[in-house]
Amino acid sequence: MRIVIPVFDGFTALDAIGPYEVLNGLPKAEVVFAATRPGPVRPDSGTPALLAEAALADVDSCDILLVPGGPGARRRVDDEPLLDQIRRLHDLAQWTTSVCTGSLLLGAAGLLKGLQATTHWSAVELLESYGATYTPQRTVFQGRIVTAAGVSSGIDMALALVERIADRTHAEALQLLIEYDPQPPFDAGSPAKAPQAAKDLLAAWRL
């Protein structure tokens, strides 16, 4: 079970690492972090760098394609060499998945036309410009394409995918292994729930 995770400067680390911690527990899993060229890739936070051990063009097999998001994903929606690799790996894969704004890259690659999909709440309009229909669910299955909403939802998506590939018991065992038992101290995890003061502060950070 080869899991290929394309990374690029400006990706969000948890988009990739959260699902990785789950999917790496699949039977005979092999995870490959790949980039345009092998070497360190900087996430949106700048550090720590993640080492891409392979060039995307050299990856010749793929069972699960996992595309992370982040500011770098938004900047690459017109990056045809990257989109070409996503299309090629999608054709090889049993499952094509995205986390957060990684869905924008799937959309830009033409993979979401006519499908329901999810993404980070701030990217809904751009997602729909690629012919997808946004749904606010945390994980959306459409055939062999699976999209997850904002950053933390990648873990939910990975657990749901493990259930499809293996079984529920395997997924529950992996959930227990990583002690994924969310009990957030605040109820501000979506635009519908967050207080206005939090929204105003977030808007100020983006200036």
C-alpha positions in Angstrom: 0.0 0.0 0.0 2.0 3.0 -1.3 0.9 6.4 0.0 2.3 9.3 -2.0 2.2 12.8 -0.4 3.2 15.6 -2.7 4.8 18.5 -0.7 5.7 22.0 -1.8 6.9 25.2 -0.1 4.1 26.7 1.9 2.2 23.5 2.6 0.6 23.2 6.0 2.5 20.6 8.0 -0.5 19.0 9.9 -2.3 18.6 6.5 0.3 16.0 5.7 1.5 14.7 9.0 -1.9 14.2 10.6 -3.2 11.7 8.0 0.3 10.2 7.7 0.2 9.1 11.3 -3.0 7.2 10.6 -2.4 5.9 7.1 1.1 4.7 8.0 -0.7 2.1 10.2 -2.3 0.4 7.2 -1.0 -3.2 6.5 2.2 -3.1 4.5 2.0 0.7 4.2 4.8 2.6 2.5 4.7 6.4 2.7 6.6 8.5 0.1 6.9 12.2 0.5 7.7 13.6 -2.9 8.3 17.1 -4.4 9.4 18.6 -7.7 12.9 17.6 -6.7 14.2 15.7 -3.6 15.3 17.7 -0.7 14.0 19.8 2.2 10.6 21.5 1.7 9.5 24.4 4.0 5.9 24.4 5.4 3.9 27.6 5.8 5.3 28.1 9.3 8.9 28.0 7.8 10.2 25.3 10.1 10.7 22.5 10.6 11.5 21.5 7.0 10.2 18.1 5.7 12.5 16.0 3.6 11.1 14.9 0.3 12.9 11.7 -0.5 11.7 11.4 -4.1 10.9 13.5 -7.2 7.2 13.3 -8.2 8.2 12.5 -11.7 10.1 9.4 -10.5 7.1 7.9 -8.5 5.9 5.0 -10.6 3.2 3.5 -8.4 0.6 5.0 -6.0 -2.3 3.4 -4.1 -3.3 6.5 -2.1 -2.6 10.0 -3.3 -2.8 12.5 -0.4 -2.6 16.2 -1.4 -2.1 18.7 1.5 -3.1 22.3 1.4 -1.8 25.6 2.8 -0.9 29.0 1.4 1.4 27.2 -1.0 -1.5 25.2 -2.5 -3.3 28.5 -3.3 -0.2 29.8 -5.0 0.1 26.6 -7.2 -3.3 26.3 -8.8 -1.7 27.4 -12.1 1.4 25.3 -11.7 0.9 23.0 -14.6 3.9 20.7 -13.9 2.6 20.0 -10.4 -1.0 19.6 -11.7 0.2 17.2 -14.4 1.8 15.0 -11.7 -1.4 15.1 -9.6 -3.4 13.9 -12.7 -0.8 11.2 -13.4 -0.8 9.9 -9.8 -4.6 10.1 -9.7 -4.7 7.8 -12.7 -2.5 5.3 -10.8 -4.2 5.5 -7.4 -7.0 3.5 -5.8 -7.8 6.6 -3.8 -7.1 10.3 -4.4 -7.5 12.5 -1.3 -6.9 16.1 -0.2 -6.8 18.0 3.1 -7.9 21.6 3.5 -7.0 23.7 0.4 -5.3 20.7 -1.2 -8.7 20.3 -2.8 -8.0 23.4 -4.8 -5.1 21.6 -6.5 -7.5 18.7 -7.2 -10.0 21.2 -8.6 -7.3 23.0 -10.7 -6.3 19.6 -12.1 -9.9 19.0 -13.3 -10.6 16.2 -10.9 -13.6 17.7 -9.0 -15.9 18.8 -11.9 -19.4 17.8 -11.0 -18.5 16.4 -7.6 -19.3 17.4 -4.1 -16.2 18.3 -2.2 -15.0 20.2 0.9 -12.1 22.5 1.8 -11.1 25.1 4.3 -14.1 27.5 4.9 -12.1 30.4 3.5 -11.6 28.7 0.1 -15.2 27.8 -0.8 -15.7 30.2 -3.7 -12.4 29.2 -5.3 -13.2 25.5 -4.9 -16.6 26.0 -6.7 -14.9 27.9 -9.5 -13.4 24.6 -10.5 -16.9 23.0 -11.0 -17.2 21.3 -7.6 -20.2 21.7 -5.2 -19.0 22.7 -1.7 -20.4 20.8 1.2 -19.5 21.7 4.8 -18.9 18.1 5.9 -15.5 17.3 7.4 -15.0 14.4 5.0 -16.6 13.9 1.6 -16.4 10.6 -0.3 -17.1 10.8 -4.1 -16.2 7.5 -5.6 -12.5 7.1 -5.2 -11.9 10.8 -4.5 -12.0 12.0 -0.8 -11.7 15.5 0.4 -11.3 16.8 3.9 -12.1 20.2 5.3 -9.7 22.4 7.3 -6.4 21.2 8.7 -7.5 19.0 11.6 -10.0 17.1 9.5 -7.3 15.3 7.7 -7.1 12.9 10.7 -10.9 12.2 10.5 -10.5 11.6 6.7 -7.6 9.2 7.2 -9.5 7.1 9.8 -12.6 6.9 7.6 -10.4 5.8 4.7 -8.7 3.1 6.8 -12.2 1.7 7.6 -12.9 1.5 3.9 -9.6 -0.2 3.1 -9.2 -2.4 6.1 -12.1 -2.5 8.6 -13.6 -0.6 11.5 -11.6 -2.4 14.1 -8.4 -1.5 12.3 -9.4 2.2 12.2 -10.4 2.1 15.9 -7.1 0.6 16.8 -5.2 3.3 15.0 -7.4 6.0 16.6 -6.5 4.5 20.0 -2.8 4.3 19.1 -2.6 8.0 18.4 -5.1 8.7 21.3 -7.3 10.8 19.0 -10.0 11.8 21.5 -10.9 15.4 20.7 -12.1 17.5 23.6 -11.3 21.1 22.5 -11.4 23.7 25.3 -13.4 26.1 23.1 -16.3 25.7 20.6 -14.9 28.0 17.9 -13.8 25.5 15.2 -16.1 26.7 12.4 -17.4 30.1 11.1 -20.9 29.2 12.4 -19.6 28.7 15.9 -16.7 31.2 16.3 -17.5 34.4 18.2 -17.1 37.6 16.2 -14.1 38.8 18.2 -12.2 35.7 17.1 -13.2 36.3 13.4 -12.0 39.9 13.7 -8.7 38.9 15.2 -8.1 36.3 12.4 -8.9 38.9 9.8 -6.4 41.3 11.3 -3.7 38.5 11.3 -4.2 38.2 7.5 -3.5 41.8 6.7 
